[in-house]
């Protein structure tokens, strides 16, 4: 049972987003047009069945699915990747190729995880080889030759990006030295750039976010500056329990300036911990990513056959243990992403999170309505939202504003939620070209959307 979100009104004097950024207030500036919505956060890693068309089309199109990421990890045996022989490589390649084809069916981009295809998906044993061990690059070079040939043979380079290695700063995926990783990056980058000049080579896909004290970041960026192997997108992951995209991006820009490197697009191709994959957490992460124009892919915390299903914990089905079973239905998170894709049209406007980073908002101005998607990051309490510059959408600077509220409840990762809850309309007096109302977050999982008509 999810309690109704209570809304009260308060007259406030209009202020800039910076001035309003106090501990409990997330601010929306309707006068700050930040561009056309592209549902940047509507991607996920793995989550696609290897059997084509297993999940019905409308689940993908409903969320505006635009980015996938896979490489054949954790397929059924025997399929442990290149380091176990060509036949086991082929099993993983077939899985990744099927996922690529599914992504392209919806015109989604595809990030190929070549470390998984190699066999370093975390399930490798303690003696598993890594590229360049003992200065020997023969197996890695042969692997790239095989993979490049197979991708070309299957015309699988349109919409393709390549993560040269996933989370090398974690020994779970890379047990060799940092210096060996950096050498591998340079060799692989130039080999793939020569093979496919237009394919995006992205990275470094570190688990840790940019930080001047992190030698993985500083050594990597120093190297790519000297090696002419600058990634086409800067990639890192936001799954470590932190979460401040403005701060992380600011740190990156500072390091790039140090090494005289160019600004490039951002791709956070794993975001959100498993407990954060509920409606409130999803809305919070959408807001964080959109603020810095970062592409985002939901992390995937499932394993085995479930890793290759459920669209990154957005859908479920009647038998969750059946790899080929159907009978799919949406969960609560799905409803957030569907609203984000289908309802939040027109143009985006600037927002800022509460200073404690617990409440965040993403807002758009459509032809008919202003829509504000709201998430509190997996906690309960009281916050508030201030919406400034009401006159910029044709409303008077004072008066009464009717706001429609939708609640997006959770029913667990595998529980069915067929629609958000219509929580009705409330009238709010306001003045000073601005309205403020509190958000009483009585659980830790429900997200909300607030709507009102433009003038």
VMD Tcl script that draws the C-alpha trace (Angstrom):
set ca {
  {0.00 0.00 0.00}
  {1.49 3.29 -1.08}
  {0.39 6.43 0.69}
  {-0.91 9.32 -1.38}
  {1.66 12.03 -1.92}
  {0.55 15.15 -0.04}
  {0.88 18.50 -1.74}
  {0.70 21.87 -0.08}
  {1.27 25.24 -1.64}
  {3.38 28.14 -0.51}
  {3.90 31.57 -2.01}
  {7.56 32.25 -2.67}
  {9.60 34.92 -4.34}
  {11.11 33.87 -7.67}
  {14.76 32.98 -7.41}
  {17.44 31.43 -9.55}
  {18.03 27.66 -9.37}
  {21.34 28.24 -7.62}
  {19.71 30.40 -4.93}
  {16.99 27.81 -4.38}
  {19.40 24.90 -4.08}
  {19.02 24.22 -0.40}
  {19.06 20.94 1.44}
  {15.51 19.91 0.64}
  {14.59 21.75 -2.58}
  {14.80 20.57 -6.17}
  {14.25 23.46 -8.55}
  {12.78 23.56 -12.05}
  {13.51 26.59 -14.25}
  {10.89 26.74 -17.00}
  {12.79 29.57 -18.69}
  {15.87 27.43 -19.35}
  {15.39 25.40 -22.55}
  {18.01 22.61 -22.56}
  {17.08 20.91 -25.81}
  {14.91 18.20 -27.31}
  {14.22 15.10 -25.19}
  {16.05 12.02 -26.43}
  {15.27 9.70 -23.46}
  {19.01 9.40 -22.90}
  {18.64 6.93 -20.03}
  {16.54 4.35 -21.94}
  {19.23 1.72 -22.38}
  {20.34 -1.37 -20.48}
  {23.13 -3.94 -20.45}
  {22.32 -7.52 -21.44}
  {18.64 -8.16 -20.67}
  {17.86 -9.29 -24.25}
  {16.96 -12.95 -24.83}
  {19.14 -14.72 -27.35}
  {16.00 -16.07 -28.98}
  {14.82 -13.33 -31.41}
  {11.42 -11.74 -30.76}
  {10.97 -13.45 -27.40}
  {10.02 -10.18 -25.69}
  {7.21 -8.46 -27.64}
  {8.09 -5.33 -29.61}
  {5.90 -2.97 -27.60}
  {8.04 -3.36 -24.49}
  {11.09 -2.04 -26.34}
  {9.30 0.73 -28.22}
  {7.35 1.82 -25.14}
  {10.50 2.93 -23.33}
  {12.20 4.36 -26.42}
  {14.92 1.69 -26.17}
  {18.04 3.24 -27.65}
  {21.16 1.54 -26.26}
  {22.16 -2.08 -25.62}
  {25.41 -3.54 -24.31}
  {26.43 -7.20 -24.39}
  {29.13 -9.68 -25.30}
  {27.89 -13.20 -24.67}
  {28.68 -13.49 -20.96}
  {27.24 -16.31 -18.86}
  {25.72 -18.25 -21.73}
  {24.99 -21.91 -21.22}
  {28.00 -24.25 -21.39}
  {30.06 -24.78 -23.37}
  {30.44 -21.08 -24.07}
  {33.23 -19.62 -21.96}
  {34.80 -17.46 -24.65}
  {37.97 -17.25 -26.74}
  {40.41 -18.26 -24.01}
  {38.74 -21.67 -23.92}
  {38.91 -22.29 -27.64}
  {37.27 -21.27 -30.90}
  {34.14 -23.38 -30.40}
  {33.41 -21.72 -27.05}
  {34.09 -18.32 -28.57}
  {31.49 -19.06 -31.26}
  {28.78 -19.72 -28.68}
  {29.34 -16.33 -27.06}
  {29.60 -14.61 -30.40}
  {26.25 -16.06 -31.50}
  {24.62 -14.68 -28.34}
  {26.10 -11.21 -28.82}
  {25.23 -11.15 -32.51}
  {21.61 -12.03 -31.72}
  {21.47 -9.20 -29.16}
  {23.02 -6.82 -31.69}
  {20.37 -7.72 -34.26}
  {17.59 -7.18 -31.73}
  {18.97 -3.75 -30.82}
  {19.25 -2.71 -34.45}
  {15.66 -3.84 -35.08}
  {14.64 -0.88 -32.89}
  {17.37 1.38 -34.26}
  {19.16 1.18 -30.90}
  {22.92 1.48 -30.70}
  {24.92 -1.52 -29.52}
  {28.02 -1.55 -27.31}
  {30.04 -4.73 -27.82}
  {31.78 -6.04 -24.72}
  {34.85 -7.68 -26.19}
  {36.22 -8.60 -22.75}
  {33.20 -10.89 -22.28}
  {33.71 -12.49 -25.67}
  {37.37 -13.05 -24.73}
  {36.19 -14.80 -21.56}
  {36.91 -12.35 -18.72}
  {33.33 -11.92 -17.51}
  {34.09 -12.58 -13.86}
  {33.54 -16.33 -14.13}
  {37.10 -16.97 -15.38}
  {39.39 -19.01 -13.14}
  {42.44 -17.70 -11.32}
  {44.85 -18.81 -14.06}
  {42.85 -17.33 -16.96}
  {45.05 -15.38 -19.41}
  {44.80 -11.66 -20.12}
  {45.89 -9.80 -23.24}
  {49.65 -9.23 -23.22}
  {50.57 -11.61 -20.41}
  {54.36 -11.94 -20.26}
  {54.62 -9.54 -23.17}
  {52.89 -11.99 -25.54}
  {50.08 -10.43 -27.59}
  {49.65 -13.33 -30.03}
  {46.37 -14.69 -28.70}
  {44.85 -11.21 -28.35}
  {45.87 -10.25 -31.88}
  {44.44 -13.51 -33.24}
  {41.26 -12.94 -31.27}
  {40.79 -9.49 -32.75}
  {41.44 -10.85 -36.24}
  {38.75 -13.51 -35.75}
  {36.25 -11.07 -34.26}
  {36.76 -8.38 -36.90}
  {36.26 -11.00 -39.60}
  {33.09 -12.34 -37.97}
  {31.60 -8.87 -37.52}
  {32.31 -7.99 -41.14}
  {30.87 -11.28 -42.35}
  {27.63 -10.52 -40.52}
  {27.48 -6.82 -41.56}
  {27.37 -5.95 -37.87}
  {29.07 -2.56 -37.69}
  {26.16 -0.12 -38.13}
  {25.27 1.49 -34.81}
  {28.23 -0.24 -33.18}
  {30.36 1.02 -30.31}
  {33.14 -0.96 -28.66}
  {34.03 -0.98 -24.97}
  {37.69 -1.96 -25.26}
  {37.58 -3.41 -21.71}
  {35.02 -3.36 -18.93}
  {36.00 -2.15 -15.45}
  {39.74 -2.89 -15.65}
  {40.11 -1.06 -12.33}
  {38.40 -4.07 -10.68}
  {40.32 -7.35 -10.39}
  {37.03 -9.12 -11.02}
  {37.55 -8.33 -14.71}
  {41.26 -7.48 -15.02}
  {43.90 -9.19 -12.87}
  {46.95 -7.97 -14.77}
  {48.75 -4.70 -14.11}
  {47.48 -1.22 -14.87}
  {50.43 -0.71 -17.22}
  {49.44 -3.83 -19.18}
  {45.87 -2.56 -19.46}
  {47.05 0.79 -20.79}
  {49.26 -0.93 -23.35}
  {46.31 -3.13 -24.36}
  {44.13 -0.05 -24.81}
  {46.57 1.61 -27.19}
  {47.19 -1.50 -29.29}
  {43.50 -2.33 -29.53}
  {42.35 1.20 -30.24}
  {44.63 1.63 -33.24}
  {43.90 -1.86 -34.55}
  {40.13 -1.28 -34.46}
  {40.37 2.28 -35.76}
  {42.22 0.97 -38.79}
  {39.63 -1.77 -39.33}
  {36.57 0.46 -38.84}
  {37.25 4.20 -39.01}
  {33.62 5.13 -38.26}
  {32.90 2.72 -35.39}
  {32.93 4.37 -31.96}
  {35.71 3.26 -29.64}
  {34.63 4.16 -26.13}
  {36.00 3.92 -22.62}
  {37.63 3.51 -20.23}
  {34.48 2.06 -18.59}
  {36.03 2.28 -15.15}
  {33.97 1.30 -12.14}
  {35.29 4.41 -10.39}
  {34.16 7.86 -11.45}
  {36.65 10.55 -12.54}
  {38.82 11.84 -9.73}
  {42.25 13.47 -9.70}
  {43.31 11.16 -6.90}
  {42.44 8.06 -8.96}
  {45.58 6.97 -10.83}
  {43.56 4.75 -13.15}
  {41.99 7.93 -14.53}
  {45.04 10.15 -14.54}
  {47.36 7.54 -16.04}
  {44.80 6.57 -18.66}
  {44.11 10.12 -19.80}
  {47.79 10.99 -19.81}
  {48.43 7.97 -22.01}
  {45.63 8.55 -24.54}
  {46.79 12.15 -24.94}
  {50.27 10.96 -25.91}
  {49.10 7.92 -27.88}
  {46.40 9.58 -30.03}
  {43.90 7.04 -28.73}
  {41.28 9.36 -27.22}
  {37.93 7.55 -26.82}
  {34.98 8.76 -28.88}
  {32.88 8.80 -25.70}
  {34.08 9.01 -22.13}
  {32.61 6.09 -20.22}
  {32.45 5.19 -16.57}
  {29.98 3.47 -14.26}
  {27.79 4.83 -11.49}
  {27.01 1.71 -9.48}
  {29.25 2.14 -6.48}
  {26.73 3.82 -4.23}
  {27.88 7.37 -5.02}
  {25.90 9.55 -7.31}
  {26.56 13.10 -8.36}
  {26.77 13.41 -12.11}
  {27.53 17.13 -11.99}
  {30.43 16.53 -9.63}
  {31.77 13.57 -11.61}
  {31.53 15.44 -14.90}
  {33.20 18.49 -13.39}
  {36.07 16.32 -12.18}
  {36.43 14.82 -15.66}
  {36.55 18.24 -17.31}
  {39.26 19.33 -14.91}
  {41.45 16.32 -15.71}
  {40.84 16.74 -19.45}
  {42.05 20.32 -19.20}
  {45.20 19.15 -17.44}
  {46.08 16.83 -20.33}
  {44.73 19.17 -23.03}
  {42.16 16.61 -24.13}
  {38.89 17.41 -25.94}
  {35.44 17.31 -24.42}
  {33.56 14.29 -25.78}
  {30.05 12.88 -25.19}
  {29.39 10.98 -21.97}
  {28.15 7.41 -21.75}
  {27.39 5.97 -18.32}
  {26.87 2.46 -19.61}
  {26.10 1.00 -16.19}
  {24.07 2.96 -13.64}
  {22.05 2.20 -10.49}
  {22.53 -0.48 -7.87}
  {19.98 -3.29 -7.68}
  {18.09 -1.71 -4.72}
  {17.92 1.53 -6.74}
  {16.11 -0.23 -9.58}
  {12.69 0.78 -8.30}
  {10.59 3.68 -9.63}
  {11.99 6.30 -7.24}
  {15.57 5.33 -7.99}
  {14.95 5.20 -11.72}
  {13.43 8.69 -11.77}
  {16.36 9.98 -9.71}
  {18.94 8.50 -12.09}
  {17.10 9.74 -15.18}
  {17.28 13.25 -13.72}
  {20.99 12.97 -12.94}
  {21.91 11.69 -16.42}
  {19.75 14.15 -18.33}
  {21.29 17.10 -16.48}
  {24.75 16.44 -17.99}
  {23.46 15.05 -21.32}
  {24.85 11.60 -20.58}
  {23.67 8.47 -22.33}
  {22.80 5.92 -19.65}
  {22.37 2.15 -19.57}
  {20.76 0.46 -16.58}
  {23.06 -1.95 -14.82}
  {22.05 -5.60 -14.74}
  {22.35 -7.44 -11.43}
  {20.85 -10.73 -12.55}
  {22.91 -13.77 -13.53}
  {22.83 -16.86 -15.70}
  {19.86 -17.12 -18.02}
  {18.14 -14.24 -16.19}
  {20.99 -11.95 -17.27}
  {19.80 -12.54 -20.83}
  {16.19 -11.60 -20.10}
  {13.92 -9.00 -18.45}
  {15.36 -5.90 -20.18}
  {17.56 -4.97 -17.23}
  {14.81 -5.61 -14.67}
  {12.13 -3.60 -16.49}
  {9.81 -6.49 -17.32}
  {8.96 -9.87 -15.86}
  {6.98 -12.96 -16.85}
  {4.94 -15.79 -15.45}
  {7.90 -18.19 -15.05}
  {10.99 -16.18 -14.22}
  {13.20 -19.28 -14.23}
  {12.40 -20.29 -17.81}
  {15.03 -18.94 -20.26}
  {12.67 -19.28 -23.24}
  {9.36 -18.66 -21.48}
  {7.10 -15.78 -22.47}
  {4.03 -14.21 -20.87}
  {5.78 -10.90 -20.21}
  {4.37 -7.99 -18.22}
  {5.77 -4.62 -17.07}
  {6.99 -3.83 -13.58}
  {6.90 -0.48 -11.77}
  {10.20 0.72 -13.24}
  {8.89 0.08 -16.74}
  {6.02 2.50 -16.14}
  {8.52 5.25 -15.24}
  {10.51 4.74 -18.45}
  {7.38 4.53 -20.57}
  {6.16 7.85 -19.15}
  {9.64 9.32 -19.65}
  {9.61 8.28 -23.32}
  {6.01 8.80 -24.38}
  {4.80 11.68 -22.22}
  {7.84 13.88 -21.71}
  {7.93 15.54 -25.10}
  {8.50 19.10 -26.36}
  {11.68 20.52 -24.84}
  {13.65 19.88 -21.68}
  {14.16 22.58 -19.06}
  {16.87 23.06 -16.50}
  {16.55 21.52 -13.05}
  {18.75 21.20 -10.00}
  {18.64 18.52 -7.30}
  {18.24 19.20 -3.62}
  {21.60 20.00 -2.05}
  {21.53 16.73 -0.11}
  {21.21 14.96 -3.53}
  {18.26 12.93 -2.30}
  {15.50 14.55 -4.39}
  {15.89 15.13 -8.12}
  {13.68 16.12 -11.03}
  {13.57 15.94 -14.80}
  {11.16 18.32 -16.55}
  {9.82 19.01 -20.03}
  {7.51 21.57 -21.58}
  {5.19 20.06 -24.18}
  {2.58 21.66 -26.38}
  {-0.06 21.01 -23.77}
  {1.63 20.49 -20.42}
  {4.64 20.92 -18.21}
  {5.69 17.54 -16.81}
  {8.04 17.00 -13.88}
  {9.30 13.49 -13.15}
  {10.42 13.21 -9.53}
  {12.44 10.67 -7.58}
  {13.75 10.49 -4.03}
  {16.81 8.28 -3.85}
  {15.69 5.24 -1.85}
  {14.83 6.98 1.39}
  {11.82 8.53 3.07}
  {11.27 12.00 4.43}
  {10.11 15.44 3.35}
  {11.51 17.53 0.49}
  {10.05 20.17 -1.80}
  {9.96 21.26 -5.42}
  {10.11 24.86 -6.61}
  {9.01 25.64 -10.16}
  {10.28 29.01 -11.35}
  {9.51 31.26 -14.33}
  {5.88 30.20 -14.79}
  {5.34 33.14 -17.12}
  {7.74 31.60 -19.63}
  {5.10 28.98 -20.43}
  {2.29 31.53 -20.72}
  {1.03 31.49 -17.14}
  {0.45 34.61 -15.04}
  {3.07 35.48 -12.44}
  {0.57 34.91 -9.65}
  {-2.69 33.10 -9.24}
  {-3.81 29.51 -8.78}
  {-2.21 26.49 -10.44}
  {-3.90 23.10 -10.83}
  {-1.36 20.26 -10.67}
  {-2.08 16.66 -11.64}
  {-0.11 13.97 -9.79}
  {0.76 10.44 -10.91}
  {2.30 7.87 -8.57}
  {4.57 5.11 -9.86}
  {4.50 2.30 -7.29}
  {6.87 -0.62 -7.01}
  {5.82 -4.25 -6.77}
  {9.33 -5.68 -6.59}
  {11.67 -6.43 -9.46}
  {9.46 -9.21 -10.78}
  {6.03 -7.90 -9.74}
  {3.48 -6.69 -12.27}
  {2.50 -3.00 -12.44}
  {0.22 -2.23 -15.38}
  {-0.12 1.54 -14.99}
  {0.78 4.41 -12.69}
  {-1.73 5.55 -10.09}
  {-3.80 8.63 -10.89}
  {-3.59 10.68 -7.69}
  {-5.83 13.48 -8.95}
  {-5.63 17.24 -9.25}
  {-4.80 19.80 -6.56}
  {-5.05 23.59 -6.72}
  {-2.14 25.70 -5.45}
  {-2.03 29.45 -4.90}
  {1.23 31.06 -5.91}
  {2.92 34.42 -6.43}
  {6.26 35.80 -7.51}
  {6.18 33.79 -10.78}
  {6.99 30.64 -8.79}
  {5.26 27.81 -6.96}
  {6.67 25.57 -4.23}
  {5.13 22.40 -2.83}
  {6.44 19.72 -0.49}
  {7.04 16.09 -1.34}
  {6.22 13.74 1.49}
  {8.06 10.55 0.57}
  {6.43 7.99 2.85}
  {8.08 4.95 1.29}
  {11.43 4.39 -0.42}
  {10.31 3.24 -3.85}
  {7.47 5.32 -5.33}
  {8.24 7.92 -8.02}
  {5.93 10.79 -8.93}
  {5.10 12.94 -11.93}
  {3.50 16.37 -11.69}
  {1.67 17.92 -14.64}
  {0.00 21.24 -15.32}
  {-1.29 22.95 -18.43}
  {0.71 25.66 -20.14}
  {-0.95 29.03 -20.78}
}
mol new
graphics top color blue
foreach p $ca { graphics top sphere $p radius 0.5 }
foreach p [lrange $ca 0 end-1] q [lrange $ca 1 end] { graphics top cylinder $p $q radius 0.2 }
display resetview
